[in-house]
Amino acid sequence: MNTLVTLDWVVIAAYFALLLAVAWWVVSKKAENSEDYFLAGRNMGWFVVGASIFASNIGSEHVVGLAGSGAADKFPLLIYELHAWVVVLLGWLFLPFYVRSNVFTMPEFLEKRFGSEARWFLSLFSLAAYVLTKVSVTLYAGGIVISTLLGVTFMQGALATVILTGIYTVLGGMRAVVYTETLQAIILVVGAAMLTFLGLDAAGGWNSVVDTVGPEYMNMWRSMDDKDYPWHWLVLSSSIVGIWYWCTDQVIVQRVLTAKNIKEGRRGSIFGAFLKLMPVFLFLIPGVIALVLKMRGELEWATPDRAFPALMMHVLPAGLRGLVAAGLMAALMSSLASVFNSCSTLFTIDIYKKLKPDASEKKMVQVGRIATGVVVLLGILWVPIIERLAGGTLYEYLQNVQSYIAPPITAVFLLGIFSSRINNKGALATLFSGIIIAAIRLTLEVTKDSMTEGSMIYNFADMNFLKFSSFFFLYCVAIAVIVSMFTKEQDKKDIAGLTLSTVSDEDKAKNKASFNWIDIGASLFVISIVIWVMIYFS
């Protein structure tokens, strides 16, 4: 395998110099009010919003894990990268409700719709989930990338990146995050596109790749009897996870809330949806190419999660290796920055401000910076534990865990917007019982080897995660509806503008004026590409 040479290091150094210059420019503006620190003053245009959505989503866990899925016969997981239609849904359905309610966070929206208990639940749950999953998974994937590319230890690479990311996130807040993410998205797309092009050239072209692995390998639709990825459960479960992640998760929605208005936010989500289609070609296909080269004896890698960096070092010339290495590190940093800032926002707005309602704007920004620093510290403390994690297909693990987290939250947000009859008691019953069931399932799944095979509890623990997620969502919907029907209805005045049936005629007119044929056409174009990819890989 090739190694980085002087020219590569010059390119990497130039990239980081540019990144720090952008961050320093943002920090020098010295914005000291909470709206500017947490939501960039709600003044971002559609291009920055869309690029920020893409960069927030595409972290090194995608670069490593999605390419690993392509290299490990996990092609059905491609469906999670076709959620561009869900990002479009964010702009058309969810965003108007979020903007009208003038919220900073998703727990804050739940409070306006269902009461303070729902806000406390989602705030604490999200903070714990971010620290234990998003930060840890991103650092693990980043450690693999950096140790492979730079020849340093896993620990050195992960620590250096988390500290650098933490510094500009703490100092610059959301404005620093969205501007640096825009730069990182451009670098990542250009670098990965070059890798795909040169990788295909090294493999003898697309037809040669398909002939080597066989057409069936490229099929994302497996039979309903398939043990791992039955297509009907895959479609249902992935849609549930997609709506949770793209339409209700703080990390993603916070990007759209930075927009100047609904029009810019919607266009940003449509642009982000278009960019979301790129990982199929930028990361999954290189994983398949790496497998082809390995099958031919031209490339070696130990685990599928190391396929992407191994291919990069094999096919790219000097200089381009440095650019793509910078792009991969950009992916790690953008994901971490997004999580850091969202944790800071959740803690400051949903916990600190509730406990200290009279806190000044300056104090809230200070608390936000301290909260970010604490999350950075927790991430650093978590690094030795991540290092012990086994390799394999990280992307599959990520989707597995998310399929247990998503159903109760997706059910509450969807029902809360579509029906004014769903009340706070129904929402709370769904959230609390949902998290208990998810915890039981995860625990049983981890310990199922000690159970009697064939027993009822073993069958529950061994149920396909896609099938479990689908039935779990139906349970959550049923609980929310049944409990709401048997308890007192909420006053329509308290939820004005927060459900489809309580939106005023004035708000409907404003929303209608916020889009035109360009927005509709762009949305249909994105959806048509999703359908084409689904048909092609079948």
N, C-alpha and C positions, 0 to 999 in steps of 0.2 A: 504493500500500500504506500502511496505517496505521502509525503509530509509537507507541512506548510513551509514555504521558503520566504526569503526577505520581502519579495513583492507582495505576498499574501499578508504579511504582518503590516506592511505599509498601508494596504487597503483597509485592514481592520482598524489600525490606529486612526486613519482618516475618518472612518465611519464614527468611531467613538468620540473623536474631536467634534464632529458635526453634531452628534447627539447632545453632548455636553453644552455646546454653544446654544442650541435651541432651548435646552433646559435652563441655562443661565439667563437667556433673554426673557424667558417667562418669569423666572424668580425675581428678576430685577424690576418687574412691574409692581411688586409689593402690594398685591391685593389683599386686604385684611378683613373682608367681610365674608360671611359663611357661604353666601350664594356663589361668590366668585371662586372660593377655595374648593367647594364641593361640586359645583355644577358649572364651573368656568363662566360664571356670570350669565348663564343661559343665553349665550350670544354666538353659538357656533353655526356655521353654514353646513349645507348638506354633504359636501365632499368630505369635510373633516369628520362629521358624524359617522358617515358610512365607513370611512377608512378606520376610524376608531373602533367601530363595531367589529370589523373584520380582524383587526390586530388584537382586540381583547379576546376573541374567540380562538384564533389560531395561535396557540402557544406551542412550545416545544413538545408538549404531550401529544399534540396533533401531528407535528412533524415526525416525531419518533413513532408514536403509536399507530397513526393511520398508515404510514409506510410499512410498519410492522404487520398490520392487518393484510396489506397487499402482498406481503412476502410470506404469509403464514396461512393461506387458504381461508381467509376470513372476509371474503368479498361481500357477503351480505351486509356487513357493517357499513358499506358505502351509503346505505340509506340515511345514516345520520348526517352525512355531508350533503344530502339533497334537501335539507330543511330550509332552503332559500324561500320556499313558499310560506314557511312559518314566520320568517323575518318580514316578509311582505304583510302577513297578518298582523304583526306588531304595529306597523305603521297605519294600517287601515282600521283595525278594530280597537286595539288596546290604547294606543298613544293618545287619541282624543280624550279619553277618560282620565288618563294620568295628567295631561296638561291642564285640563279644566279643574282638577282637584288641587293643582299647584303644589304638588308634593316633591320632596327631595328623595324619598325612599319608598320601596314597595311595602314595608311594614307600615309606613305612614298612611299609604293608600288603604291598607286593610283596616286601619283604625277608623278612618272616615267611613268606610263601608260597614264594618262589623264591630267596632268598639276597641278599647285599649288592650283588652286581653289578647286579641288576635295580633296586635302590633307587637306586644312583648314576646309572644310565642315565636313569630317569624324573625324578629330581631336576634334573639338569643340562638335560635336554631341555625340561622344563616351564618352568624359569626363562628359558631363551633364547626359548622360544615366547611366553611372557607379555610379555616386554619388547618383542619385535619385532612381535607381532601384536596382542594384547589392548590393551596400553597405547597403541600407535600408532594402531590403528583407532578406539579410543574417543576419543582426543584429536582425530583428524581429524574425526570426526562432531561432536564437541563444538564444534570450531572453526567448523564450518558453522552450527550452531544459534546459538551466541552472537553470531557476527558478523552473522547475519541479524536476530536479535531486538534486540540492544542497540546496534547501529550502531557497534560498535568493530571494530578489526582482528582478523583471525583469531588473530594472535600474542598480542595483549593478552588476549583472552577465554580462550584455551587456557592461557596461563601463570597467570592469576589463579585459574582453577578447579583446576589441578593443584597449585598451591601450597597453597590453602585445604584441599583434600582431604588432601594429604600431612600437614599439620599435625595435624589431629584423628586421623588414622590412626596416625601416629607416637606421639602422646601417649597415646591411649586404647586402642589395640590392637583386638582382635576385639570386645570389649564395646561400644566406641564405634561400630564399624562396624555391628553388628547393630541397635542401637537407632536410629541415624540412618537406616539403611536402611528400618526399619519406618515412620518418619515420611515418608521420601522416597517409598516405595511408595504410601502413602495419597494424598499430594499428586499424584503422577503419574497414578494411576488416576482421581481426581476431575477433574483438569484435562483429561486426554485424553478422558474420557467426555463432558464438556461440549463439547469441540471436535467430537466425532463427532455429537452431537445437533444442535448449531447448524449444522454443515456440511451435514448432511442437509436441514435446514430451508432453507438457502440454495440447495441444489441441487434443491429441489422434492420431496424425499422419496426413499425407496429405489427405488420403481418408476421414477421419473424418471431416477435414476442408471443403472439397468440398461438402460433404453430408449436412453439416450444412448451408452453404450459398447458395447451389444449383449450378449445372453446368453452368447455364446461367449467374450467377454472374461473372464467370471467362472468359467470352467471350469478347475479345477486339474488335471484328468486329461487329458493329451494322449495321442495314439496311441503305440503302441510304435515307430513309425517316425519320430516327431518328432525333429528334429535336436538340439534343446536339452534338452527335458525329457520323454523317454519314460517313461511312468508306472511301468513295472515296475522300471527301474533307479532311478527317483526314490524309490520305496518302500524298496528294499533299501539304497541308499546313505544315505538320510536316517535310517533306523533304526540303521545302524552309527554314524553321526555322533552320533545322539541318545544312544545308550548310552554312548559315550565321554564326551560333554559332561556329561550329567546324572548318570551313575552312577560315573564314574572320575576326573573332573576335580577338582583340589584346590579351585578357587574355589567350586564348587557343594557338593561333599560336605562341605567344612569347615563350612558352615552347619548341616547336619544333625548333625554331630558335636558341636555346641554344646548339643544337647538334653540334658535331665535324664536321659533313659533311652530305650530303644528305642520305647516307646509314644509318648512326646512327639515323638521324631524321625520316626516313621512318620506320625503325624498332621500334623506339620509338612510332610512331603513331599506328603501328600495335599492339604493346603491350598495348598501351593505349586503343585501340579498344576492345581488349580482356577483359581488366579490366572494360570497360564500360558496359559489359554484366552483371556484378555482381549486380548492384542495383536492378535488377528484383528480385533476390533471397534474397538480403540482406536487402532491405527496403520495397518493395511493398508487398512481402509475409508476413513479420511481421505485416503490417497494416491489412491484411486479418485475420491473427491469432488473433490480438487484437479485431477485430470485432466479431469473433467467440466466444471468451471468454466473451465478453460483452453480446452477445445474450444468453449465458448460465448463465449469472448472476455472473460470476467469476471475472469480471474486470469492472472498471468504468473509463470513461474519458468524459470530458465535450464536446470537439470538436474533429473532426477527426485528426486535426493537433497535438493533444496531445496523439494520440494512441501509437506511437513508444516509447516515454519515459515512458508512463504508463506500457506498456508491459515489458519493460526492468526492471523496479523496481519490477514488479510482479513475473517474472519467474527466474531471474538470482540470483545465490547465492552470498554471500559476496565475495569480491575480484574481481569476474567477473563483478559485477555492477560497480566497480571502473574503470575496464579496459574499459568497453563500454562507461562509462561516459567520460573518457579521450578521447576515440575515437570520441565521438560526439562533444566535445569541439575542438578536432583536426580538425574536418570537418569545424566548424565555422572559426577557425583560418586560415586554409589553403585557404578557399575561400576569406576571407578578405585580407590575405597577397597577393594573386594573383591580386585582384582588386587594392590594394594600389600600388603595384609595376608597374602594367600596366598603371595606371593613371599617375604615376611619369614619366614613359617612354614616354607616349604620350605628356605630357606637355613639358618635357625637350627637346626631339628630334624634335617634330613636331611644337612646338610653340616657346619656348625659343631660340633654335638653329637657327630657321628661322629669329628671330628678332635680335639675337646676333651671327652671323655666325663665328666671330673670338674668341668666348669664349674658354677658355682653358679646357682640359680634367678635371682638378681638379674642376674648376668652375661648369662644367656641373654636376658632381657628387654631389656637394654641392646643386645646384638647385634641383636635383632629390630628395635629402633628404628633402629639404624644401617642395617640392611639395607633397611628401608622408605625411609629417607632417600636411599639410593643409587638405589633404583628410581625414586623421585620425580625425582632429578637426571637419570637416564637418560631419563626421560619428557620432561623439559624440553629436554634436548639433542636429542631426536628431533623436537621440534615443527617446526623449520625444514624438515626432510626431509618430514614429513607434509604441510606446506603446499604442497609441490610435486606432491603426488599428484593425479591426474586425478579429476574428479567421476564421475558416472554412477551405476551401481547398486552401491553399497557392500555391500549385503546379499548379493548374488550372489557377489561377490568373496570375502566372508567364508566362505560355505558351500563355495566351490570349494577354498580352502586347507584348511579343516577336513576335507574329504573325503579328503585325502592323509595328514593327521596321524592320523586316528581308527582306521583298520583294524588296525594292529598292536597298539595298546593295548587296543582293544575285544576283540580275539581273545584276548589274554593274560589279561585279567581274567575274561572269560566262561568260557574253558576252565579257568582256574585254580580257579574256584569250582565248576563243574559236574563236573570230573573230577580225582580225586587222582592219576591216572596221568600227567598232564601235569607234567613236571619242570622244574627250573631251566635245563637245557641247551636244552630245547625253547622255553622262554620267551625266553631270551637270543637264540637263533637268530632267532626271530620279530622281536624288538625291533630288533636291529642290522641285519638284512637289510631289515626294513621301512623303517627310517629312510633307508637308502641308496637304496632304490627310490623313496621319496617325493621325496627330493632330486633324483634323476635326472629324474623326471617333471616336477617344477616347473621345473628348468633347461631341459629340452627344450621345455616348453610356452612359456616366455618367448622362446626363440630359434628357434621353428619356422619363422618367416618366411624364415630364411636357408637352410632345408633344401629338398631337391628334393621337390616335391609328388608324392605317390604312392609314395615310397620307404617301406620298412618302418619306419625310424626316424621319418619324418614321420607315418605313420599312428599310431604309438605316442603321439607327442606331441599329435596332433590328436584322439585318441579322446575321446569325450564323458566329462566328468569324473565323471558319475554311474555310467556303465558301468565306467570304470577303477576307481573306488572299490569297486564290488561284486566285481569279479574280484580286486582287490588283497586284499580281506578273505578270500576263499576261499583265496588263496595263503598268507596268514598262518596260517589255521587248519590248512592242510595241512602247512606247515613245523613248526608246534608239535606236531602229532600224530606226524608221521613221525620227527622227531628224538627225541621222548620215547620212542617205541616201541623205538628202537634204542639207547637209553642206559639207565643204571641208574635204577630207580624210587626215589623219595624215601621215607624212613622215615615211616610213618604217624604216629609219635609227634611228628615235627617239624612236621606240618601239621594236628595235632588242632584241630578246630573251625574250620578255614579252608576246608574243602570240604564239599559236601553229604553225602558219604559218611563224613566224619570228625567230624560234629557229634554230641556225646554226647546221651544220652536226657534228661539234666538240662537241657541247653541247649535242646533241642527243647521241653521242657515250659515253660521260661521264655518262650520265644518265643511259644508258643501262648497263654500267659496275658497277653501284651502287647497283644492286640487283641480286639475284640468285633464284634457285628453292625453297629455304627455305622461302624467303620473299613471293613468290607467294603462296606456300602451306599454310603458316600461315594466309595469307589474305583470302584465300578460306575457311579455317577452321572457321575463325571468321564469315564470311558471312553465312556459312552453319548453325552455331548455331543460328544466327538471324532468318533464315528461319524456323528452327525447333521450336523456341519459338513462332513465328507467327502462325504456324500450330497447336501447342499444345493448345494455348489459343484461341481456336475458336470453 
